Amino acid sequence: MQYSARAEYKVTSAASLRRRPGQLVVLGFLGAIAAGTALLSLPIAATGPNASFIEALFTATSAVCVTGLIVTDTPVFWTTFGHVVILVLIQVGGLGVMAVASTLGLLLSRRLDLSTRLVAAASTRAVGLGDLRRVLLGAIRISFIIEAACALVLAARFSAGYGEPPGRALWLGLFHSVSGFNNAGFALFSDSLMSYGTDPWICVPLAVTVILGGIGFPVIMELLRQRRRPGRWSLHTKITVWMTAALLLVSTPFFLLTEWRNPATLGPMDLPGKLLAAFTQSVMARTAGFNSVDTSQMNTETWLGTDVLMFIGAGSAGTAGGIKVTTFAVLAIVIWSELRGDPDATVSDRRITLATQRQALTVALLGVAIVILPALFITTSSPFTSDEVVFEVVSAFSTTGLSTGITAGLEWYHQLILVVLMFIGRLGPITLGTSLALRSRRRLYRLPESAPIIG
């Protein structure tokens, strides 16, 4: 009788996780943030007085949610211990807390039970439970390989080009490589990458690393498997690659056009420097957070364009935020099909399911609501302009980390709002997308149709 009760409990627990795997993902991230806050509150984490609760919480959340917004000067305020804690939080947050935990369990026990596989699948967006082991181990392996390659290039440049001692150069390379691949945007320089804005040996490796981290692990793995047969790419991979390339092709000229004569940004640079800085900013605006020019001195129209890029974000199941390029692409396809009068939304000889269309619309509209309400409150209760506040709010929600420089000057309750936005931005797409997919159900009947007037 006792065995039956235990068996029934296990079945019930597995069923509960099947219905709500996203909840454990949320709890995992909350646990990582709590641990990070505790560690950053220690005396050895700060160079001066102990970090306040809000400083430690904000920094830990920003690191775990791979955002990069800061309320303290990272290289000055935190000690080496604090930097190591931030680096570990970035790595764990970028890979996904539950993905890391599941991978450790997989390595130790060589197997995962059903409930753990469900939670890990929710965190990594694996296409099925059967491929979960490959996805988990592949994500870890890809992360370390790309981060190591970028770290070595950066370390060589810091050492040979800027005279940094080998140990210091390697540490700078490692920190910025991990921060870049995980789209975190934390830097060990007070001006981020502004001192290296025209150095292609710093900006290009970081930009490539950011792009690879942003497109997502499943896409990278499929590109490696099907590198000689692009015709066999899945629709998700095609949309992610196409949209990433298209946004880069549009955003780079946009930055050039709007900032060409700005004396505080691109104005003083020569043509190669302007091209490099514009490309770097177009990459970083898609949730990476490094800035090679002074973001606070950008023109208003550049802020607005950056808001759009940050809100769109990068690929699903990657380290970036935003509503994701696939969501944006699906909505664009639906609109184009409607304008053409097509009964179905199609792309690349495939029909987009109605369930996918509804999910994309839900994610996008909820994202708009999540941005607008906090922006209205902060604008009406702070001395900053609406342009600055909207930029900061979108940056937090999209886990980008770019800033107009007002974050540290906000009141503590405004900063708590940004903490919540960073958490929602990192976890929202995962838990919402998972819950929408798991809650889909079939009805045995359909109600009569009705058509309200639109427009």
C-alpha positions in Angstrom: 0.0 0.0 0.0 2.9 2.3 0.8 4.5 1.6 -2.6 1.3 2.4 -4.4 1.0 5.7 -2.6 4.5 6.7 -3.6 3.9 5.6 -7.2 0.7 7.6 -7.3 2.6 10.7 -5.8 5.3 10.4 -8.5 2.7 10.1 -11.3 0.8 13.1 -9.8 4.1 15.2 -9.6 5.0 14.3 -13.1 1.6 15.3 -14.4 1.8 18.6 -12.4 5.1 19.3 -14.0 3.7 18.4 -17.4 1.1 21.1 -16.9 3.4 23.7 -15.3 7.1 23.1 -16.2 7.6 26.8 -16.6 7.1 27.3 -12.9 10.2 25.4 -12.0 12.1 27.4 -14.5 10.9 30.6 -12.7 11.9 29.2 -9.3 15.3 28.2 -10.6 16.0 31.7 -11.8 14.7 33.2 -8.6 17.0 30.9 -6.7 20.0 32.0 -8.8 19.1 35.7 -8.3 18.8 35.2 -4.5 22.2 33.4 -4.3 23.8 36.1 -6.5 22.3 38.9 -4.3 23.6 37.2 -1.2 27.1 36.8 -2.6 27.3 40.4 -3.9 26.2 41.7 -0.5 29.3 40.2 1.1 32.1 42.6 2.2 34.6 41.0 -0.2 32.4 41.7 -3.2 32.7 45.5 -3.1 35.7 47.7 -3.1 34.2 50.2 -0.7 31.3 49.9 1.7 29.1 46.8 1.3 26.7 46.9 -1.5 23.2 47.9 -0.5 20.4 45.4 -1.0 19.0 47.2 -4.1 22.5 47.4 -5.6 23.2 43.7 -5.1 19.7 42.7 -6.2 19.7 44.8 -9.3 23.2 43.6 -10.3 22.4 40.0 -9.7 19.1 40.2 -11.6 20.8 42.0 -14.5 23.5 39.3 -14.6 21.2 36.2 -14.3 18.8 37.7 -16.8 21.7 38.6 -19.1 20.7 42.2 -19.4 23.6 44.5 -18.5 21.8 47.4 -16.9 23.8 48.7 -13.9 23.3 51.0 -11.0 27.0 50.9 -10.1 30.2 51.2 -12.1 31.1 47.6 -12.6 34.9 47.8 -12.8 35.2 50.3 -10.0 32.5 49.3 -7.5 33.0 45.5 -7.5 36.1 43.6 -6.5 37.6 40.7 -8.5 35.4 38.4 -6.4 32.4 40.4 -7.3 33.4 40.2 -11.0 33.7 36.4 -10.8 30.3 36.2 -9.2 28.8 38.3 -12.0 30.5 36.2 -14.6 29.2 33.0 -13.1 25.7 34.4 -12.9 25.9 35.5 -16.6 27.0 32.1 -17.7 24.3 30.3 -15.7 21.6 32.8 -16.7 22.5 32.6 -20.4 22.4 28.8 -20.6 19.4 28.7 -18.4 19.3 27.7 -14.7 17.3 24.5 -15.3 19.3 23.6 -18.4 22.5 23.8 -16.3 21.0 21.8 -13.5 19.7 19.2 -15.9 23.0 18.9 -17.6 24.8 18.4 -14.3 22.3 15.7 -13.4 22.7 14.1 -16.8 26.5 14.0 -16.4 26.2 12.5 -12.9 23.4 10.0 -13.3 23.6 9.4 -17.1 19.8 9.8 -17.3 17.0 12.2 -16.6 13.6 11.3 -15.3 10.5 12.5 -17.1 9.7 15.5 -14.9 13.3 16.8 -15.2 13.2 16.3 -19.0 10.0 18.3 -19.3 11.4 21.2 -17.3 14.7 21.2 -19.2 12.8 21.1 -22.5 10.8 24.1 -21.4 14.0 26.0 -20.6 15.9 25.0 -23.8 13.0 24.9 -26.2 14.1 21.5 -27.4 11.9 20.2 -30.2 11.3 17.0 -28.4 12.1 15.0 -25.3 14.1 12.5 -27.4 16.7 15.0 -28.5 17.0 16.6 -25.1 20.3 15.0 -24.1 21.9 16.1 -27.4 20.5 19.6 -27.0 21.7 20.0 -23.5 25.2 18.7 -24.0 25.4 20.5 -27.4 24.5 23.8 -25.9 27.2 23.5 -23.2 29.8 22.4 -25.7 28.9 25.2 -28.2 28.9 27.8 -25.5 32.4 26.9 -24.2 33.9 26.6 -27.7 32.7 29.9 -29.0 33.5 31.7 -25.7 37.0 30.2 -25.6 37.7 31.2 -29.2 36.5 34.8 -28.7 38.4 35.0 -25.4 41.7 34.0 -27.0 41.3 36.6 -29.8 40.4 39.4 -27.3 43.2 38.4 -25.0 45.7 38.5 -27.8 44.5 41.9 -28.8 44.5 43.3 -25.3 48.0 42.0 -24.7 49.6 42.9 -28.0 47.7 46.1 -28.8 47.2 47.7 -25.4 50.0 46.3 -23.3 47.9 44.4 -20.8 49.8 41.8 -18.8 49.0 38.2 -20.0 47.0 37.3 -17.0 45.0 40.5 -17.1 44.5 40.2 -20.9 43.2 36.7 -20.5 40.8 37.7 -17.8 39.5 40.6 -19.9 39.1 38.4 -22.9 37.2 35.7 -20.9 34.9 38.1 -19.1 33.9 40.0 -22.2 33.6 36.8 -24.3 31.2 35.2 -21.8 29.3 38.5 -21.5 29.1 38.8 -25.2 28.0 35.3 -26.1 25.3 35.4 -23.4 24.2 38.8 -24.7 24.7 40.3 -21.2 26.6 43.5 -22.0 28.6 43.7 -18.7 32.0 45.2 -19.3 35.1 45.7 -17.2 35.5 49.2 -18.6 33.6 52.2 -17.3 32.8 53.4 -20.8 31.9 49.8 -22.1 33.6 49.5 -25.5 33.8 53.3 -26.3 37.6 53.3 -26.0 37.7 50.5 -28.6 34.9 51.7 -30.9 37.2 51.8 -34.0 39.2 48.7 -33.2 38.0 45.8 -35.4 40.0 43.3 -33.4 37.8 44.0 -30.4 34.5 44.9 -31.9 34.2 42.3 -34.7 34.9 39.2 -32.5 32.5 40.4 -29.9 29.9 41.2 -32.5 30.2 37.8 -34.1 30.0 36.2 -30.7 26.9 38.2 -29.8 25.2 37.2 -33.1 26.0 33.5 -32.5 24.6 33.6 -28.9 21.5 35.5 -30.1 20.4 33.1 -32.8 19.9 30.2 -30.4 21.4 26.8 -29.7 19.0 24.8 -31.8 19.7 27.0 -34.8 23.5 26.8 -34.4 23.3 23.0 -34.1 21.2 22.7 -37.2 23.5 25.0 -39.1 26.4 22.8 -38.2 24.5 19.6 -39.2 23.1 21.0 -42.4 25.9 23.5 -43.3 26.2 22.1 -46.8 22.4 21.6 -47.3 20.6 24.9 -46.5 17.6 23.6 -48.4 17.0 21.2 -45.5 17.0 23.9 -42.9 13.8 23.9 -40.7 11.4 26.8 -41.1 12.5 28.1 -37.7 16.2 28.2 -38.7 15.4 29.9 -42.0 13.3 32.6 -40.4 15.9 33.2 -37.7 18.8 33.5 -40.1 16.9 35.6 -42.7 15.5 38.0 -40.1 18.9 38.3 -38.3 20.6 39.2 -41.6 17.7 41.5 -42.7 17.7 43.5 -39.4 21.5 43.9 -39.6 21.3 45.1 -43.2 18.6 47.7 -42.2 19.9 48.8 -38.8 23.5 49.5 -39.8 22.6 52.1 -42.5 20.1 53.5 -40.0 22.7 54.2 -37.4 25.0 55.7 -40.1 22.2 58.0 -41.4 21.0 59.2 -38.0 24.4 59.6 -36.3 26.7 60.5 -39.2 27.2 64.1 -38.2 26.6 63.8 -34.4 29.8 65.2 -32.8 29.3 63.1 -29.7 29.1 59.7 -31.5 30.1 59.0 -35.1 30.9 62.5 -36.2 34.6 62.6 -35.3 35.4 59.1 -36.8 36.7 58.4 -40.3 34.7 56.3 -42.7 36.0 52.9 -41.6 35.4 53.8 -38.0 31.9 55.0 -38.7 31.1 51.8 -40.6 32.5 49.6 -37.8 30.7 51.6 -35.0 27.4 51.6 -36.8 27.6 47.8 -37.4 28.6 47.2 -33.8 25.7 49.3 -32.5 23.3 47.5 -34.8 24.4 44.2 -33.4 24.4 45.3 -29.8 21.0 46.9 -30.0 19.6 43.4 -30.5 19.9 42.7 -26.8 23.7 42.5 -26.3 24.2 45.8 -24.4 27.8 46.8 -25.2 28.1 50.3 -26.6 31.0 51.5 -28.7 29.6 55.0 -28.8 28.0 57.1 -26.1 24.4 56.0 -26.1 23.3 58.9 -23.9 24.4 61.3 -26.6 22.6 59.7 -29.5 19.9 61.6 -31.4 16.3 61.1 -30.4 15.5 59.4 -33.6 18.3 56.9 -33.0 16.9 56.1 -29.6 13.5 55.4 -31.2 15.0 53.1 -33.8 17.0 51.4 -31.1 13.8 50.9 -29.1 12.3 49.0 -32.0 15.4 46.8 -32.4 15.6 46.1 -28.7 11.9 45.2 -28.6 12.3 42.7 -31.5 15.4 41.1 -30.0 17.0 38.0 -31.5 16.4 34.3 -31.8 14.4 31.9 -29.7 16.2 29.5 -27.3 19.3 31.7 -27.4 20.7 34.1 -24.9 19.0 37.2 -26.2 15.7 38.8 -25.2 12.9 40.7 -26.8 9.8 39.2 -28.4 12.1 37.3 -30.7 12.7 37.6 -34.5 10.4 34.6 -35.1 7.5 36.3 -33.4 8.1 39.5 -35.4 8.5 37.5 -38.7 5.2 35.6 -38.1 3.3 38.8 -37.5 4.8 40.4 -40.6 3.9 37.3 -42.7 0.3 37.3 -41.3 0.0 41.0 -42.2 1.4 40.5 -45.7 -0.9 37.6 -46.3 -3.9 39.6 -45.2 -2.9 42.5 -47.5 -2.7 40.1 -50.4 -5.9 38.5 -49.5 -4.4 35.0 -49.1 -6.5 32.7 -46.9 -3.3 31.2 -45.3 -0.1 32.8 -44.0 2.7 31.0 -45.8 6.4 31.3 -46.1 9.0 29.0 -47.8 6.3 26.6 -49.0 5.0 26.2 -45.5 1.7 27.3 -43.9 1.9 29.0 -40.5 -0.5 27.3 -38.1 -3.3 29.4 -36.5 -2.0 28.4 -33.1 1.4 29.9 -33.9 -0.2 33.1 -35.2 -2.2 33.5 -32.0 0.9 32.9 -29.9 2.9 35.5 -31.8 0.1 38.0 -31.4 -0.3 37.3 -27.7 3.5 37.6 -27.0 3.8 40.9 -29.0 0.7 42.6 -27.5 1.6 41.5 -23.9 5.1 42.9 -24.6 3.7 46.2 -25.6 1.5 46.4 -22.5 4.4 45.4 -20.2 6.5 48.2 -21.7 3.9 51.0 -21.7 2.6 50.8 -18.2 5.9 51.0 -16.3 7.1 53.7 -18.7 4.0 55.8 -18.0 4.5 55.4 -14.2 8.3 56.2 -14.2 7.8 59.2 -16.6 5.2 60.8 -14.3 7.2 60.2 -11.1 10.7 61.0 -12.2 12.4 64.1 -13.7 13.5 62.3 -16.9 12.0 62.7 -20.3 9.7 60.1 -21.8 12.3 59.3 -24.5 14.9 58.4 -21.8 12.4 56.4 -19.7 11.0 54.4 -22.7 14.5 53.6 -23.8 15.4 52.3 -20.3 12.2 50.3 -19.9 12.5 48.7 -23.3 16.1 47.9 -22.6 15.2 46.2 -19.3 12.3 44.2 -20.8 14.3 43.1 -23.8 17.3 42.3 -21.5 19.5 44.5 -23.7 21.3 46.6 -21.2 21.8 49.7 -23.3 21.2 52.9 -21.3 20.8 56.6 -21.7 22.5 56.9 -18.3 19.5 57.4 -16.1 19.3 54.0 -14.4 21.5 54.9 -11.5 19.7 58.2 -11.0 16.2 56.6 -10.7 14.5 56.2 -7.3 14.9 52.8 -5.7 11.3 51.8 -6.5 11.9 52.7 -10.1 14.9 50.4 -10.1 12.8 47.6 -8.6 10.4 48.1 -11.5 13.3 47.6 -13.8 14.3 44.5 -11.8 10.8 43.0 -12.4 11.0 44.0 -16.1 14.3 42.2 -16.5 13.0 39.1 -14.9 9.8 39.1 -17.0 11.8 39.8 -20.1 14.1 36.8 -19.5 11.5 34.4 -18.3 8.3 35.7 -19.8 8.8 34.4 -23.4 9.9 31.0 -22.0 7.1 30.5 -19.6 4.4 32.1 -21.7 5.4 30.3 -24.8 5.5 27.0 -23.0 2.2 27.5 -21.2 0.5 28.5 -24.5 1.8 25.4 -26.2 0.9 23.1 -23.3 -2.6 24.6 -22.8 -3.7 24.1 -26.4 -6.6 21.7 -26.5 -9.2 20.4 -28.9 -12.9 21.3 -28.6 -15.6 18.9 -29.7 -17.7 21.8 -30.9 -17.4 25.2 -32.4 -19.5 28.3 -31.8 -21.3 30.2 -34.6 -19.1 32.7 -36.4 -19.5 36.5 -36.1 -17.5 39.3 -37.7 -17.2 42.6 -35.8 -16.2 45.6 -37.9 -12.4 46.1 -38.0 -10.8 49.4 -38.8 
